[in-house]
Amino acid sequence: MINKPKYSLFKNAKYAIDGLIEAFKNEVSFKIEIVFFTILTIVIWFLPISLLSKTILQTSIFIPLIVELINSAIERVVDLVTKDFHPLAKYAKDAGAAAVLLSLFLTLGIWIAVFIYEFF
């Protein structure tokens, strides 16, 4: 039997919210990223830059949060499949962590590009 309930906009939204709550409760990295997201959101809207640049910066700080949630999902599925050490499990978790790292580099690059555009 396939574990796929009938589609419902409200149920699916609840599943998404449950996922955010679970990640916030159990993922230290996600909590740290939420703190940075909050601080940077406040900073963005006080910067003396164009609305377009503010929007680009605001959008960019969602990237690491999204990738962190995907990484958390990968880690949970790997842990569900095996608790024992396995090279493929390690590679899957390492790839998820690498995706988070690259998302942080991408976000940093976007911020640098916006600041160069706005101030130089």
C-alpha positions in Angstrom: 0.0 0.0 0.0 1.3 3.5 -0.9 1.5 5.9 2.0 -0.1 8.8 0.1 -3.2 10.4 1.5 -5.8 12.1 -0.7 -4.7 15.6 -1.7 -6.0 18.4 0.5 -4.6 22.0 0.4 -5.2 22.4 4.2 -3.7 19.0 5.1 -0.7 19.5 2.9 -0.1 23.0 4.4 -0.3 21.4 7.9 2.2 18.8 6.8 4.6 21.6 5.7 4.1 23.5 8.9 4.7 20.3 10.9 7.9 19.8 9.0 9.1 23.4 9.8 8.2 22.9 13.5 10.0 19.5 13.7 13.1 20.9 12.0 13.1 23.9 14.4 12.8 21.7 17.4 15.3 19.1 16.4 17.9 20.6 14.1 20.5 22.9 15.6 21.7 24.1 12.2 18.2 25.1 11.3 17.8 27.0 14.5 21.0 28.9 13.9 20.0 29.6 10.3 16.6 31.0 11.5 18.4 33.3 13.9 20.6 34.6 11.1 17.6 34.9 8.8 15.8 37.0 11.4 18.8 39.3 12.0 19.6 39.7 8.3 15.9 40.4 7.5 16.0 43.3 10.0 19.3 44.5 8.6 18.2 44.3 5.0 15.2 46.6 5.5 17.3 49.3 7.2 20.0 49.3 4.5 20.1 52.4 2.2 19.7 50.4 -1.0 17.0 50.0 -3.7 13.9 48.0 -3.1 15.0 45.6 -5.8 18.3 44.9 -4.0 16.5 44.4 -0.7 14.2 41.9 -2.4 17.1 40.1 -3.9 18.9 39.9 -0.5 15.7 38.8 1.3 15.0 36.1 -1.3 18.6 34.9 -1.1 18.5 34.2 2.6 15.7 31.7 2.0 18.1 29.5 0.0 20.1 28.0 2.9 16.9 27.4 4.9 15.4 25.4 2.0 18.5 23.4 1.4 18.9 22.7 5.2 15.3 21.3 5.2 16.2 19.0 2.3 19.4 18.0 4.0 17.4 17.1 7.2 15.0 15.0 5.1 18.0 13.1 3.5 19.5 12.5 7.0 16.3 11.2 8.4 15.7 8.8 5.5 19.2 7.5 5.8 18.8 7.0 9.5 15.5 5.2 8.8 17.2 2.8 6.4 20.2 2.0 8.6 21.7 2.9 11.9 24.9 1.0 11.0 27.8 2.7 9.4 27.7 2.3 5.6 29.8 4.2 3.1 26.7 5.0 1.0 24.9 6.4 4.0 27.9 8.6 4.8 28.1 9.8 1.2 24.4 10.7 1.2 24.7 12.7 4.4 27.9 14.3 3.3 26.3 15.3 0.0 23.4 16.9 1.8 25.9 18.8 4.0 27.8 19.9 1.0 24.6 21.2 -0.6 24.0 23.4 2.5 27.6 24.7 2.3 27.2 25.6 -1.3 23.9 27.3 -0.6 25.7 29.5 2.0 28.4 30.3 -0.6 25.8 31.2 -3.1 24.0 33.4 -0.7 27.3 35.1 0.3 28.0 35.7 -3.4 24.6 37.3 -3.9 25.2 39.6 -1.0 28.6 40.6 -2.3 27.3 41.2 -5.8 24.4 43.4 -4.4 26.8 45.4 -2.2 29.2 45.9 -5.1 26.3 47.0 -7.4 24.9 49.4 -4.7 28.0 51.0 -3.3 30.7 50.9 -6.0 
